[in-house]
Amino acid sequence: MHSEKNEQYSVYNDNFFGKLGRIDGQQGTVLIIDSDRASRQRAREILRGDGFVVYTASDGYQAQNILLMKNDKIDLCLLDPDIQGKPSGQFICELMQTYPEIKIAIYRERRIHDINFVSLVDANKIPILAKPFFPETITGFVRKIVENNKKCHEI
């Protein structure tokens, strides 16, 4: 296994994904932004095992550093809105304005109670996945978003 680690971000690349034998990056590239290390690692391992290249960030600042270096390669930002470093709504608005070609999706444990945040999510049709999740649930969720986004860019 080839792994590259940096203080600013983590990217894990494999040329072999278990019995499936998928080629690295076949499915797309995902940036997971989540302050909970266990959730971040679980999502990373599941998506990596399904053929995605996965970058991880524990807060908005790390995410911005990754996006500055890799934005042309990232298909989806999957984030828990409880990230540290910036208010969630502000961070999502900045992502949408700065990187309009990158899809955004949310995954979280609790319901969203902030009416302004709910309005932002609804107005922009940002998909939400509930935690905890089964491996096939997150892979299907992410695959569908990435495939739809690629189809939109091909038109």
C-alpha positions as CSV (number, residue, x, y, z in Angstrom):
1,M,0.0,0.0,0.0
2,H,1.3,3.5,-0.9
3,S,0.3,6.2,1.6
4,E,1.2,9.8,1.6
5,K,0.7,11.7,4.8
6,N,1.3,15.4,5.4
7,E,0.5,17.6,8.5
8,Q,-2.0,19.6,6.5
9,Y,-3.9,16.7,4.9
10,S,-4.1,13.0,4.4
11,V,-4.5,11.1,1.1
12,Y,-4.5,7.4,0.9
13,N,-4.0,5.7,-2.4
14,D,-4.1,2.0,-3.1
15,N,-3.7,0.2,-6.5
16,F,-5.6,-2.8,-5.1
17,F,-9.0,-2.7,-3.4
18,G,-9.6,-6.1,-1.8
19,K,-11.4,-8.7,-3.9
20,L,-12.9,-6.0,-6.2
21,G,-9.5,-5.1,-7.6
22,R,-10.7,-1.6,-8.5
23,I,-8.1,0.9,-9.9
24,D,-7.4,3.9,-7.6
25,G,-9.5,6.9,-8.5
26,Q,-11.9,5.0,-10.8
27,Q,-14.9,6.3,-9.0
28,G,-13.8,9.9,-8.4
29,T,-12.2,12.0,-5.7
30,V,-13.7,13.0,-2.4
31,L,-12.7,15.4,0.3
32,I,-14.1,14.4,3.7
33,I,-14.3,17.2,6.2
34,D,-15.1,16.0,9.7
35,S,-13.7,16.9,13.1
36,D,-14.5,13.4,14.4
37,R,-11.5,11.3,13.6
38,A,-13.3,7.9,13.8
39,S,-16.0,9.0,11.4
40,R,-13.5,10.5,9.0
41,Q,-11.4,7.3,9.0
42,R,-14.4,5.0,8.6
43,A,-15.8,7.0,5.7
44,R,-12.3,7.2,4.1
45,E,-11.7,3.5,4.4
46,I,-15.1,2.6,3.0
47,L,-14.9,5.0,0.0
48,R,-11.3,4.1,-0.7
49,G,-12.3,0.4,-0.8
50,D,-14.9,1.3,-3.4
51,G,-12.3,2.9,-5.7
52,F,-12.4,6.6,-4.7
53,V,-9.3,8.7,-4.0
54,V,-10.0,10.3,-0.6
55,Y,-8.5,13.3,1.1
56,T,-9.4,14.1,4.7
57,A,-9.5,17.3,6.8
58,S,-10.4,17.8,10.4
59,D,-11.5,21.4,10.0
60,G,-12.2,24.2,7.6
61,Y,-8.7,25.4,7.5
62,Q,-7.2,22.1,6.5
63,A,-10.0,21.7,3.9
64,Q,-9.1,25.1,2.4
65,N,-5.5,24.1,2.1
66,I,-6.4,20.9,0.3
67,L,-8.8,22.7,-2.0
68,L,-6.1,25.2,-2.9
69,M,-3.8,22.4,-4.0
70,K,-6.2,19.8,-5.4
71,N,-9.5,21.6,-6.3
72,D,-9.3,20.5,-10.0
73,K,-9.3,16.9,-8.9
74,I,-12.0,16.9,-6.2
75,D,-15.5,15.9,-7.3
76,L,-17.2,16.0,-3.9
77,C,-16.8,17.6,-0.5
78,L,-18.5,15.4,2.1
79,L,-18.7,17.3,5.3
80,D,-20.1,17.2,8.8
81,P,-21.4,20.7,9.5
82,D,-20.0,20.5,13.1
83,I,-16.5,21.1,11.7
84,Q,-14.3,23.5,13.7
85,G,-12.6,26.6,12.3
86,K,-15.6,28.3,10.7
87,P,-19.4,28.5,11.1
88,S,-20.9,25.7,8.9
89,G,-23.2,27.9,6.8
90,Q,-20.4,30.4,6.1
91,F,-18.0,27.6,5.1
92,I,-20.5,26.0,2.8
93,C,-21.3,29.3,1.2
94,E,-17.6,30.0,0.6
95,L,-17.1,26.5,-0.9
96,M,-20.0,27.0,-3.3
97,Q,-18.8,30.5,-4.4
98,T,-15.1,29.6,-4.7
99,Y,-15.5,26.1,-6.1
100,P,-18.9,26.0,-7.9
101,E,-17.8,22.8,-9.9
102,I,-17.4,20.8,-6.7
103,K,-20.5,19.1,-5.3
104,I,-21.2,19.4,-1.6
105,A,-22.9,16.8,0.6
106,I,-23.5,16.6,4.3
107,Y,-23.3,13.7,6.6
108,R,-24.2,14.0,10.3
109,E,-25.7,12.3,13.3
110,R,-28.1,14.8,14.6
111,R,-30.9,16.7,13.0
112,I,-30.2,20.3,11.9
113,H,-32.0,22.8,14.1
114,D,-30.5,26.1,12.8
115,I,-33.2,27.5,10.6
116,N,-30.7,29.5,8.5
117,F,-28.6,26.5,7.9
118,V,-31.7,24.4,7.0
119,S,-32.7,27.1,4.5
120,L,-29.2,27.1,3.0
121,V,-29.3,23.3,2.6
122,D,-32.8,23.3,1.1
123,A,-32.2,26.2,-1.2
124,N,-29.1,24.6,-2.7
125,K,-30.5,21.0,-2.6
126,I,-27.5,19.8,-0.7
127,P,-27.9,16.0,-0.1
128,I,-27.7,14.8,3.5
129,L,-26.6,11.3,4.7
130,A,-27.4,10.3,8.3
131,K,-24.6,8.8,10.5
132,P,-24.0,6.1,11.4
133,F,-24.2,4.5,7.9
134,F,-23.7,1.1,6.3
135,P,-20.8,0.8,3.9
136,E,-23.1,0.3,0.9
137,T,-25.2,3.3,1.9
138,I,-22.3,5.8,1.9
139,T,-20.7,4.3,-1.3
140,G,-24.1,4.5,-3.1
141,F,-24.8,8.0,-1.8
142,V,-21.3,9.3,-2.9
143,R,-21.3,7.4,-6.2
144,K,-24.6,8.8,-7.2
145,I,-23.6,12.4,-6.5
146,V,-20.2,12.1,-8.3
147,E,-21.8,10.4,-11.3
148,N,-24.5,13.0,-11.6
149,N,-22.0,15.8,-11.3
150,K,-19.7,14.3,-14.0
151,K,-22.8,14.0,-16.3
152,C,-23.6,17.7,-15.8
153,H,-20.0,18.7,-16.7
154,E,-20.1,16.5,-19.9
155,I,-23.1,18.4,-21.3
